[in-house]
Amino acid sequence: DALPRPFRAVAFAPAYAGIGMLVVYLLFVLLYALWWPLARVGGEAFAWLAAIYALRRAGGALARFAAYPGSYATVRKEVEGQFARRLSQRLEAAAGALEAYARALAPRSPSRNFLRMGSDAARTARCRAEA
């Protein structure tokens, strides 16, 4: 009636318990497959030093990612892509606003279109004639 918690999970959900045991076993096999060649090459002390070094490097990488997310190339690339996308949207909006402003300043007759006035000398002459 009153099974302890781990045994209750095995009794009521044996499929999930089997999957959990399979994951734990595969983790054990992976660690053994990494540990065994190191122990064969340099002995047990070398394998322990390599494991400690790997844990320290992994912890340092995790701490660096938590403190400085932009220090990784993939994060930098994503941030730069988002920045470029937003910058292009803002530039397009600014160009549209400038174009609308120029159209609002342009005279209404088609013969005096401000946007198609030609060279600087012709524009200066037209501006003097209008004044």
C-alpha positions in Angstrom: 0.0 0.0 0.0 2.6 2.5 1.0 5.5 2.1 -1.4 8.4 4.5 -1.2 8.5 7.0 -4.0 11.1 5.3 -6.4 9.3 2.0 -6.2 5.9 3.6 -6.7 7.1 5.0 -10.0 8.4 1.6 -11.1 5.1 -0.1 -10.1 2.8 2.4 -11.8 4.8 3.5 -14.8 7.2 0.6 -15.8 7.7 2.0 -19.3 9.0 5.3 -18.0 11.2 3.5 -15.4 12.6 1.3 -18.2 13.4 4.4 -20.3 15.1 6.0 -17.3 17.2 3.0 -16.7 18.2 2.8 -20.3 19.3 6.5 -20.2 21.3 5.9 -17.0 22.9 2.8 -18.6 23.8 4.7 -21.8 25.4 7.4 -19.7 27.4 4.8 -17.8 28.6 3.2 -21.0 29.6 6.6 -22.5 31.6 7.6 -19.4 33.3 4.1 -19.4 34.1 4.5 -23.1 35.8 7.8 -22.4 37.5 6.7 -19.2 38.9 3.4 -20.4 41.4 4.7 -23.1 42.6 7.4 -20.8 43.2 4.8 -18.0 45.0 2.5 -20.5 47.3 5.2 -21.8 48.3 7.1 -18.7 47.0 5.1 -15.8 44.2 5.9 -13.3 45.9 9.1 -12.1 46.0 10.5 -15.6 42.4 9.6 -16.2 41.4 11.4 -13.0 43.4 14.5 -14.0 41.9 14.5 -17.4 38.4 14.2 -16.0 39.0 17.1 -13.5 40.5 19.2 -16.3 37.5 18.5 -18.6 35.0 19.4 -15.7 36.9 22.6 -15.0 36.9 23.6 -18.7 33.1 22.8 -19.0 32.4 24.8 -15.9 34.4 27.7 -17.2 32.6 27.6 -20.5 29.2 27.5 -18.7 30.2 30.4 -16.4 31.5 32.5 -19.4 28.3 31.9 -21.3 26.2 32.9 -18.3 28.2 36.0 -17.6 29.0 37.1 -21.2 26.5 35.5 -23.7 28.1 37.5 -26.6 31.4 35.7 -26.2 30.3 32.8 -28.4 30.4 33.0 -32.2 26.9 31.6 -32.6 25.4 34.1 -30.3 27.4 36.9 -31.9 26.2 35.8 -35.4 22.6 35.7 -34.3 22.8 39.2 -32.6 24.5 40.6 -35.7 21.8 39.2 -38.0 19.1 40.6 -35.9 20.8 44.0 -35.8 21.3 44.0 -39.6 17.6 43.1 -40.1 16.4 45.9 -37.8 18.9 48.4 -39.2 17.7 47.7 -42.8 14.1 48.1 -41.7 14.9 51.5 -40.1 16.9 52.6 -43.2 14.0 51.7 -45.4 11.6 53.6 -43.1 13.9 56.6 -43.2 14.2 56.5 -47.0 10.4 56.3 -47.2 10.0 59.3 -44.9 12.5 61.3 -46.8 10.8 60.5 -50.1 7.4 61.5 -48.7 9.0 64.7 -47.4 10.5 65.5 -50.8 7.2 64.8 -52.5 5.4 67.1 -50.0 7.9 69.9 -50.8 7.7 69.4 -54.6 5.5 71.7 -56.7 2.3 70.3 -57.8 2.7 70.8 -61.6 4.4 68.0 -63.6 6.6 70.5 -65.4 8.3 71.6 -62.2 8.9 68.2 -60.5 11.4 68.7 -57.7 12.6 65.1 -57.8 13.5 65.3 -61.6 15.0 68.7 -61.9 18.3 67.6 -63.6 21.7 69.0 -63.1 22.7 71.4 -60.3 23.0 74.4 -62.7 19.5 73.8 -64.1 18.1 73.4 -60.6 19.8 76.6 -59.5 18.3 78.4 -62.5 14.9 77.1 -61.8 15.0 78.0 -58.1 16.1 81.6 -59.1 13.3 81.8 -61.6 10.7 80.7 -59.0 11.9 83.2 -56.4 
